[in-house]
Amino acid sequence: MRRLLMGLAAAAAAASGAGAAEYETRIVDEKNLPVFHEALKARLDYPLAYGGGDPGAWHDRALRAARALMLPYEATAPFAPEVIDEVDRGDYIARRVAFSITDESRVAAILLVPKGEGPFPSALMLHDHGARFDIGKEKWVAPWYDAALAASAEEWAEKYFSGRYPGEELARRGYVVLATDGLGWGDREGNGYEAQQALAANLMNLGSSLAGLMALEDMRAAEFLAGLPETDPERVAAVGFSMGAFRAWQVAALSPHVAAAVANCWMGTYEGLMVPGNNQLKGQSAYYMLHPGLPRLMDYPDVAALAAPKPMLVHAGAEDPLFPVASVESAFETMHAVWDAFGADAALTTRIWEDKGHTFTADMQDAAFDWLDAALR
């Protein structure tokens, strides 16, 4: 020990004579990234991204790895649905239904069933985050069962959807519509924005993750929807805005029950989204989109491309502050390469809307739903 201390003292004396030694004195920058984040980023070479060759073989290999990382377990509980109440809304019947969305959770959902003779195409409506937690499924469909929620839903529709309820628009087009609450919204509301990080940590302590649980629940909701007697099981679509768009392309990639997807305002690359001001660097809401370990294998567009060659529409706004155009364009390029490898590039529709921000306006809805009608025709 004496020799070691003498050696350290000698080294310190030498350092003082030749300039101070280099070491970290502040390890986190203004973006809450470690100062060595560029070195970590250089390690992300996405070995399970499509790199050419047989796309089918790539798909099977990558999907197995992705599912193993993303899903906490395989749920098997019977859905055991029951109708809570229903109202006649002219073109369709609106119901509140309860079903077992996982082996542990039983949830209430909104189900819209068109009048007429089915089976009908259907749409699983996946709500956004928006830091608004009192409503989830009600962001898509105006609730008839709670005046306070109805007021919140109307405010949301005016803010993002040109005063429309997109779920109702699809029901009028002849779609069975199912809308559920993610964990933390609507009937499952949590303890507010700052509590999301604790919820995420606790789920990790329980061997799961916030993103993994959401992915599992969306897969189960798609399976439930596909099995309804009013629904054509070959024509089930996932539709989402913002975080819901992430959920839409994710469930299209993971679930055999989803035949097509509409994803509005959520696509980019890890690198392109890790920029100052972006939610990816803030924690909290980002946990719903972060699967532990997945970035070592695949980028976001690689995961979305696991849905190929299914029909998919992905739209973005050129003025969206959350999704820089360069990142969106890079992701689109990656996705088109995979659909093209399957000989199905026409099945992937991507667009960056000029003069649009983070929104799903009436004209964007019309374009998306016209595309969906054709894709599921």
C-alpha positions in Angstrom: 0.0 0.0 0.0 2.9 2.4 0.9 4.4 1.8 -2.6 1.0 2.5 -4.2 0.5 5.8 -2.4 4.1 6.9 -3.3 3.4 6.0 -6.9 0.2 8.0 -7.0 2.0 11.0 -5.4 4.7 10.8 -8.0 2.2 10.7 -10.8 0.3 13.7 -9.3 3.5 15.7 -9.1 4.3 14.8 -12.7 0.8 15.8 -13.9 1.0 19.1 -12.1 4.2 19.9 -14.0 2.9 18.8 -17.3 -0.7 20.2 -17.2 -3.8 18.8 -15.5 -5.0 15.2 -16.3 -8.1 14.9 -18.5 -11.2 13.5 -16.7 -14.9 14.1 -16.6 -16.0 16.9 -14.3 -19.6 17.3 -15.6 -21.1 14.2 -17.2 -24.5 15.6 -18.5 -24.9 18.3 -21.1 -27.8 20.7 -21.5 -29.8 18.1 -23.4 -29.5 15.6 -20.5 -27.2 13.4 -22.6 -24.0 12.0 -21.2 -21.0 13.9 -22.6 -19.9 10.6 -24.2 -23.2 10.1 -26.1 -21.6 10.4 -29.5 -19.4 7.4 -28.7 -22.4 5.4 -27.6 -24.3 6.5 -30.7 -21.4 5.2 -32.9 -22.1 1.8 -31.5 -25.6 1.7 -32.8 -25.2 0.0 -36.2 -28.7 -1.7 -36.1 -27.6 -5.2 -37.1 -31.3 -6.3 -37.6 -32.1 -3.5 -40.2 -32.8 -4.8 -43.6 -29.6 -4.9 -45.6 -30.6 -6.6 -48.8 -31.2 -10.2 -49.8 -34.4 -12.2 -49.1 -36.8 -9.9 -47.4 -38.9 -12.7 -46.1 -36.0 -14.4 -44.3 -35.0 -11.0 -42.8 -38.6 -10.4 -41.7 -38.9 -13.7 -39.9 -35.5 -13.3 -38.1 -36.0 -9.6 -37.2 -39.6 -10.1 -36.0 -38.7 -12.9 -33.7 -36.0 -10.7 -32.1 -38.2 -7.7 -31.9 -41.1 -9.5 -30.3 -38.8 -11.1 -27.7 -37.6 -7.6 -26.7 -40.8 -5.6 -27.0 -43.5 -7.8 -25.5 -43.5 -8.7 -21.8 -45.4 -11.9 -22.3 -48.1 -13.5 -24.5 -51.5 -12.8 -23.1 -54.0 -15.7 -23.2 -57.0 -14.6 -21.1 -60.4 -14.9 -22.7 -61.7 -11.5 -23.8 -65.1 -12.2 -22.1 -66.7 -9.1 -23.6 -69.8 -7.4 -22.1 -71.8 -4.4 -23.2 -72.0 -1.6 -20.6 -74.5 0.6 -22.5 -75.3 1.8 -26.0 -76.9 4.6 -27.9 -78.2 5.0 -31.5 -76.3 7.7 -33.4 -78.1 7.4 -36.7 -75.6 5.9 -39.0 -74.2 3.6 -36.3 -74.7 2.2 -32.8 -72.2 3.4 -30.2 -71.5 1.1 -27.3 -69.3 1.0 -24.3 -67.9 -2.5 -23.9 -65.6 -4.1 -21.3 -63.1 -6.9 -22.1 -59.9 -8.4 -20.8 -57.1 -6.6 -22.6 -54.4 -8.6 -20.9 -54.2 -11.4 -18.4 -54.3 -8.8 -15.6 -56.4 -5.9 -16.9 -60.0 -5.5 -17.9 -60.8 -2.2 -19.6 -63.8 -0.3 -20.9 -63.7 0.7 -24.6 -65.9 2.5 -27.1 -67.2 0.4 -30.0 -69.0 1.9 -33.0 -70.9 -0.5 -35.2 -72.4 0.7 -38.6 -76.0 -0.2 -39.4 -76.5 -2.5 -42.3 -75.3 -6.0 -43.2 -71.7 -6.9 -42.3 -69.2 -8.0 -42.0 -67.5 -4.6 -42.1 -63.9 -3.4 -42.3 -62.7 -2.1 -39.0 -60.4 0.4 -37.4 -58.5 0.2 -34.1 -58.2 3.8 -33.1 -55.0 4.5 -31.1 -55.0 7.8 -29.2 -52.2 10.3 -28.8 -50.3 11.4 -25.7 -50.6 15.1 -25.8 -50.0 15.5 -22.0 -53.8 15.3 -21.7 -54.8 12.3 -19.5 -58.5 12.7 -18.6 -59.5 11.5 -22.0 -58.0 8.7 -24.1 -60.6 6.8 -26.2 -62.7 10.0 -26.1 -60.2 11.8 -28.2 -61.5 9.8 -31.1 -65.2 9.5 -30.3 -67.4 12.0 -28.5 -68.6 10.4 -25.2 -72.3 10.3 -24.4 -71.9 9.1 -20.8 -70.0 12.0 -19.1 -70.5 15.7 -19.7 -67.1 16.7 -18.3 -65.4 14.2 -20.6 -67.5 15.4 -23.5 -66.3 19.0 -23.0 -62.6 17.8 -22.9 -63.1 15.7 -26.0 -64.7 18.7 -27.9 -61.7 20.9 -26.9 -59.3 18.2 -28.2 -61.2 17.8 -31.5 -61.0 21.5 -32.1 -57.3 21.7 -31.3 -56.1 18.8 -33.5 -58.9 17.4 -35.7 -60.6 20.4 -37.3 -63.5 19.9 -34.9 -64.1 16.4 -36.0 -64.0 13.0 -34.2 -62.1 10.8 -36.6 -63.5 7.6 -35.1 -67.0 8.8 -36.0 -65.9 9.7 -39.5 -64.8 6.1 -40.1 -68.0 4.7 -38.6 -70.0 6.8 -41.1 -67.8 5.3 -43.8 -68.9 1.8 -42.8 -66.1 0.8 -40.4 -66.5 -0.9 -37.0 -64.4 1.3 -34.7 -62.8 0.3 -31.5 -61.1 2.8 -29.2 -59.4 1.9 -25.9 -57.5 3.8 -23.2 -53.8 3.4 -22.8 -52.5 2.9 -19.3 -52.6 6.4 -17.8 -55.5 7.8 -19.8 -59.3 8.1 -19.5 -60.8 5.4 -17.2 -57.2 4.4 -16.5 -55.9 7.9 -15.7 -52.7 8.1 -13.6 -51.2 10.7 -11.4 -50.2 13.3 -14.0 -47.3 14.1 -16.3 -44.5 13.9 -13.7 -45.6 10.5 -12.4 -45.0 8.8 -15.8 -41.4 8.3 -15.0 -42.2 6.5 -11.7 -44.8 4.4 -13.5 -42.2 3.4 -16.1 -39.6 2.6 -13.5 -42.0 0.5 -11.5 -43.0 -1.5 -14.5 -39.4 -2.2 -15.2 -39.1 -3.4 -11.6 -42.0 -5.8 -12.4 -40.2 -7.2 -15.4 -42.1 -5.3 -18.0 -41.9 -1.8 -19.5 -44.4 1.0 -20.3 -43.7 0.6 -24.1 -44.0 -3.2 -23.9 -47.2 -3.2 -22.0 -48.8 -0.7 -24.5 -47.6 -2.9 -27.4 -49.1 -6.0 -25.8 -52.4 -4.2 -25.1 -52.7 -2.9 -28.7 -52.0 -6.4 -30.1 -54.8 -7.8 -27.9 -57.2 -5.0 -28.9 -56.5 -5.8 -32.5 -57.2 -9.5 -31.9 -60.4 -8.7 -30.0 -61.6 -6.4 -32.9 -60.8 -9.0 -35.5 -62.9 -11.6 -33.7 -66.1 -9.6 -33.4 -69.0 -11.0 -35.4 -69.6 -7.6 -37.1 -66.0 -7.5 -38.3 -64.3 -8.9 -41.4 -61.1 -10.4 -39.9 -59.2 -9.8 -43.1 -59.8 -6.0 -43.1 -58.7 -4.7 -39.8 -56.7 -1.4 -39.8 -54.8 0.4 -37.1 -55.2 4.2 -37.1 -53.2 6.7 -35.0 -52.2 10.3 -34.5 -48.9 11.3 -32.7 -48.1 8.7 -30.1 -51.0 6.8 -31.6 -49.2 6.8 -35.0 -46.3 5.1 -33.3 -48.7 2.6 -31.9 -50.3 2.1 -35.3 -47.2 1.1 -37.2 -45.9 -0.8 -34.2 -49.0 -3.0 -34.0 -49.1 -3.5 -37.7 -45.6 -4.8 -37.5 -46.3 -7.1 -34.5 -49.8 -8.3 -35.0 -51.0 -10.8 -37.7 -54.6 -9.4 -37.1 -53.8 -5.9 -38.5 -54.0 -5.8 -42.3 -53.2 -2.0 -42.8 -52.2 1.0 -40.9 -52.6 4.8 -41.0 -50.0 6.7 -39.0 -50.1 10.4 -38.8 -47.3 12.5 -37.2 -44.9 10.0 -35.7 -42.0 8.7 -37.7 -38.3 9.5 -37.6 -34.9 8.0 -36.7 -33.3 7.7 -33.3 -30.5 10.0 -34.3 -32.8 12.5 -35.9 -35.1 12.7 -32.9 -32.4 13.1 -30.3 -32.2 16.8 -30.8 -32.7 19.7 -28.4 -36.3 20.3 -27.5 -37.5 16.9 -28.6 -39.6 14.7 -26.3 -37.1 11.9 -26.8 -34.6 13.7 -24.6 -37.0 14.6 -21.8 -38.0 11.3 -20.3 -41.6 11.1 -19.1 -43.8 10.6 -22.2 -40.9 9.1 -24.1 -41.1 5.9 -22.0 -44.2 4.9 -23.9 -42.1 4.6 -27.1 -38.8 3.2 -25.6 -38.3 -0.5 -25.6 -35.2 -1.5 -23.5 -32.5 -3.0 -25.7 -34.3 -2.5 -29.0 -32.0 0.4 -30.2 -29.1 -2.0 -30.2 -30.8 -4.0 -33.0 -33.2 -1.7 -34.9 -34.1 1.9 -35.7 -37.7 3.1 -35.6 -38.2 2.8 -39.3 -36.8 -0.7 -39.2 -39.4 -1.8 -36.7 -42.2 -0.1 -38.8 -40.8 -2.0 -41.9 -41.6 -5.3 -40.2 -45.2 -4.6 -41.3 -44.2 -4.9 -45.0 -45.7 -5.7 -47.4 -49.0 -4.7 -45.7 -50.5 -1.4 -46.9 -49.4 1.5 -44.8 -49.8 5.2 -44.9 -47.4 7.4 -43.0 -47.9 11.2 -43.0 -46.0 14.0 -41.4 -46.2 17.8 -41.2 -43.4 19.9 -42.5 -43.8 22.4 -39.6 -44.1 19.7 -36.9 -41.6 20.7 -34.2 -41.4 17.2 -32.8 -40.3 15.5 -36.0 -37.6 17.3 -38.1 -38.1 16.9 -41.8 -34.6 15.4 -42.4 -35.3 12.7 -39.9 -38.7 11.9 -41.4 -37.3 11.7 -44.9 -34.5 9.4 -43.8 -37.0 7.1 -42.1 -39.2 7.1 -45.2 -36.2 6.1 -47.3 -35.5 3.2 -45.1 -39.1 2.0 -45.1 -39.5 2.3 -48.9 -36.4 0.1 -49.4 -38.1 -2.7 -47.5 -41.5 -2.4 -49.2 -39.6 -2.3 -52.6 -37.7 -5.4 -51.7 -41.0 -7.2 -51.2 -42.1 -5.9 -54.6 -44.8 -3.9 -52.8 -43.6 -0.3 -52.8 -47.0 0.9 -54.1 -48.5 -0.4 -50.8 -46.5 2.2 -48.8 -47.7 5.8 -49.0 -45.6 8.5 -47.4 -46.1 12.3 -47.5 -44.8 15.4 -45.8 -47.6 18.0 -45.8 -46.5 21.5 -46.4 -47.7 24.1 -44.0 -48.9 21.5 -41.5 -47.7 21.1 -37.9 -48.4 18.4 -35.4 -52.0 17.9 -36.3 -54.6 15.7 -38.1 -56.8 18.2 -39.9 -59.9 17.4 -41.9 -58.0 17.4 -45.3 -55.4 15.0 -43.8 -58.1 12.8 -42.5 -59.9 12.7 -45.8 -56.8 11.8 -47.7 -55.9 9.1 -45.2 -59.4 7.6 -45.0 -59.8 7.6 -48.8 -56.5 5.7 -49.0 -57.7 3.3 -46.4 -61.0 2.7 -48.3 -58.9 1.7 -51.3 -56.4 -0.4 -49.4 -59.1 -2.5 -47.7 -61.5 -2.6 -50.7 
